[in-house]
Amino acid sequence: PANSTITLPYQLKKGEISFMNIYDISGKLIDTKQIDSYFDKIQLNISNYTRGIYIYEVNGISSKFIVD
């Protein structure tokens, strides 16, 4: 569980630019971040997120994280 920032890993092909979509557990879109292949993770400020389970998705691949 996290409470202020969390590091979310992702994989993109070299030179690719994409978006990371963040959803709450009900499927409501909460946030969208532009990402690129220069990095393989993003530091996300979650201090304004309510407690619960969230899902993040990049190019059809999803994972989840918990805000405590």
N, C-alpha and C positions, 0 to 999 in steps of 0.2 A: 504493500500500500504506500501511496505517496500523498503529500499534502501541499507542496508549493511548486516544485518543478519535477519533471520526469523526463528521462531520456528515452525516446522511441526510435528503435532501429528500423531501417528500411533498405531495400536494394533496388537500384536502378541500373540500366545499361549505361555504359560510358557515353557522355554527352547528352543524356536524356534529362528532360525537365518534366516534372509531373506535379500532382497535387496529393496531399494527404488530407483525407476527410475524417473528421472525428464526430462520432455519433454517441448519443446516450443509449442506455440499454433498450429503450423503446424504439430506437431507430431514427430519432430526430437528429438532423444534422446540427451540430453544435459549433463547429469551427472548420475552416479550410486553410491549409498552409501550403504555399508553393515550395517545392523541394527540387534539388538537382543532384546529379551524380558526383559532384565534387565532395559530398559528404555521404556517410552511410547511417547517420542518425540525426535527430533533431531534438533540441532542448525545448520542451514545452512548458510554459508557465500555466499551471493549473490552479493557482490560488483563488480564482473566481469560479471554479467548477464546484458544484455541490457534491456531497458524498455519493459514491455509487460506482457502478461498473460502466466503463466506456469502451467503445470499439473504435479502432483506427484502421483505415483502409487505404492502400496504395496500389493502384493498377490491379484491382480485383483480389489482392491478398490482404487479409485482415488479421488483426490480433486484438487483444484487449488489455486494459489496465484498470487499476482500482484507485479511486480517490478516497482517502480515509479522513 
